Amino acid sequence: MITDARVLVVEDDDTLRETLAEVLLDEGYDVRVAGHGREALGVLTTWVPEVIVLDLMMPEMDAFEFRRHQRDHELAPEARVMILSAARDLEGAAENIRADAWLAKPFNLTEMLDAVDRLVGDSAA
Amino acid sequence: MSATAQDPAPEQDEFPGVPQLRGEVAFRLLVDAVQDYAIFLLDPQGHVLTWNRGAERIKGYSADEIIGQHFSVFYVPEEREAGRPMRLLGLAAEHGRYEDEGWRVRRDGTRFWADVILTALRDDDGTPYAYAKITRDLTERRAAEEQQRALLIEQRARTAAEEALLARDRFLSIAAHELKTPVASLQLSAESLVRARDADRMDDERLSTGLQRMTKAAERLGDLVRELLDVSRLSAERAPLVLKPTDLAAVIRDVLARFEEQGEMHRIRFAGPVALWIPGDVARLDQVVTNLVDNAMKYSPDETPIEVELGTRDGTAVLEVRDRGIGLDEATVGRIFEPFGRAENAEHIQGMGLGLYISQQIVSRHGGTISADPRPDGAGAVFRVTLPGAEESAE
């Protein structure tokens, strides 16, 4: 694992967002959080993560719109994206917004950390 | 006596080349040859005078057996005892003609569904001297009709069942989706505590935060499950309403007091009578008021006022909850009380979108109505509940 890799967590559920941030911090990642897409875009203007952990459905701006803006403004274009969602067709959604990985809610901690670890490795490669 | 109501047929050959069809003989042969209709005459008292092949086929009596018998033998015992046969003769005498459909009895006791036309044959002074009776066996047609009807009912039932199944699938799919996020929170929080302990990173603060998060997620799960159960119980009408004289004004004040405890009362303004009595279920009405106020809170910015107003109109209690929130468009107004029917512009507000549906179920089971409209100035929404049987108390 590459320490100090940067991860942005974009999730509207407070509890889940805080917990995700905490466990990622424990693993040595540099973590920032956002409650929705618009807030996440704001973070990306000054900070470029290797990985974005992204909820699909969020208030203000959902994952689809967020990705469009991100591409249009070339914000963190190299970042790997992992979708977290309870939606049904996650594979389809992942393809749709060009995400690199997806994880269906609920998921376990190890699964999530492994996935982030892999994406960080990919991004370094 | 003549077998026809018309003038006697002329004696000369009417059907050139067919001497057998001379005069009345032609009509007798015609009537006798008909197999699909029982055609016969009754005397004014109802005794059988003539009989044709159709009558024999349909009713099972030969001419020898039935001529001279009273025609009430064709009727089912209940109708015979109730005097229906003679009543029908009376109606035919009165109106000239009477048509009837119903069960009749064959010689062997079996029943058939008959279409019967009774025609009175009258003297110059109008007195009936006989009745012509034409009976058709409609048993098969009736059976076919009934089969068709049964088929139609079955088809409708099947369509309704299929629709209910689709609605249930949709409901379950959305419910599962909503439940997964708090489950994910709960699982992740618990696992992160275990992981922290295993890595020797556990301290009081971490433990306390983790437990708080788990509690919050569990509470959220509990709320969602309660909503789901409410919906399923209300839609199956299994939840009995206990309608007792209820002071709606007091119910509203109780609900608002709870919001005050949560520190949210500063936004709410209540106007209404000291007491307003209606026949109602206290717990369920509390739920309706809570849902409406909660809804107004959720869908309007902090610090904007929420007005709750209670009054009466023509013996009906009228409750209005007005907010200054995101408002309602036309498409939403029609859908907002459907399960999961929350507004397009509210897609991401937490909750399952069942509160208004539950409220509507409760209100309609009180015999009342619930409606939602945009405020006339467009800024916000007005929810209006009416409940019948109101008595305002001036105490």
Interface residues (C-beta under 8 A of the other chain):
Chain A: D12 D13 D14 T15 L16 E18 T19 L20 E22 V23 D26 H36 M57 M58 P59 E60 D62 L84 A86 A87 R88 A104 K105 P106 F107 N108 L109 T110 M112
Chain B: S173 A176 H177 E178 K180 T181 P182 V183 A184 S185 L186 Q187 L188 S189 E191 S192 R195 A196 A199 R201 T209 G210 R213 K216 A217 R220 E347 H348 I349
